[in-house]
């Protein structure tokens, strides 16, 4: 995961977007990561894992692994 300073993220927002489409990017303030920017596809994948009744092995098929 790459880390950008808040200043670099602010003034290089287009670059931040380009980087985040390839991998999550942490944005740091005062040397400490405070947020992570990630591609919408990765966000949707992680959100699907949080749904009740869906295990990580089911995320791509939509079928329960216990059947």
C-alpha positions as CSV (number, residue, x, y, z in Angstrom):
1,X,0.0,0.0,0.0
2,X,1.4,3.4,-0.9
3,X,1.2,6.3,1.5
4,X,0.7,9.9,0.4
5,X,0.9,13.0,2.7
6,X,-2.4,14.9,3.0
7,X,-0.6,17.8,1.1
8,X,0.4,15.5,-1.8
9,X,-3.1,14.0,-1.9
10,X,-4.7,17.5,-2.0
11,X,-2.4,19.0,-4.7
12,X,-2.1,15.7,-6.6
13,X,-5.7,14.5,-6.4
14,X,-5.7,13.1,-9.9
15,X,-2.6,11.1,-9.1
16,X,-4.3,9.8,-5.9
17,X,-7.2,8.6,-8.0
18,X,-4.9,6.8,-10.5
19,X,-2.9,5.1,-7.7
20,X,-6.1,4.1,-5.8
21,X,-7.5,2.4,-8.9
22,X,-4.5,0.0,-8.8
23,X,-4.2,-0.5,-5.0
24,X,-5.4,1.1,-1.8
25,X,-3.6,4.3,-0.8
26,X,-3.2,5.6,2.7
27,X,-3.3,9.4,3.3
28,X,-1.2,10.5,6.2
29,X,-1.4,13.7,8.4
30,X,1.5,14.5,10.6
31,X,3.1,11.2,9.7
32,X,0.2,9.0,10.6
33,X,-2.2,7.3,8.2
34,X,-5.8,8.7,8.7
35,X,-7.7,7.4,5.7
36,X,-7.4,4.8,3.0
37,X,-8.6,5.5,-0.6
38,X,-9.5,2.5,-2.7
39,X,-11.2,1.6,-6.0
40,X,-15.0,1.3,-6.0
41,X,-14.7,-2.3,-7.1
42,X,-12.6,-3.1,-4.1
43,X,-15.0,-1.2,-1.8
44,X,-18.0,-3.2,-3.3
45,X,-16.1,-6.5,-2.8
46,X,-15.4,-5.6,0.8
47,X,-19.0,-4.4,1.4
48,X,-20.4,-7.7,0.0
49,X,-18.2,-9.6,2.6
50,X,-20.0,-7.7,5.4
51,X,-23.5,-9.0,4.4
52,X,-24.9,-11.6,6.8
53,X,-24.9,-15.1,5.5
54,X,-22.2,-14.6,2.9
55,X,-18.8,-16.1,3.5
56,X,-15.7,-15.0,1.7
57,X,-15.8,-18.0,-0.5
58,X,-19.2,-17.1,-1.8
59,X,-18.4,-13.5,-3.0
60,X,-17.7,-14.4,-6.6
61,X,-20.3,-17.1,-7.2
62,X,-23.2,-16.0,-5.1
63,X,-23.6,-19.7,-4.0
64,X,-23.3,-20.8,-0.4
65,X,-20.3,-23.0,0.2
66,X,-22.2,-25.1,2.8
67,X,-24.7,-26.5,0.2
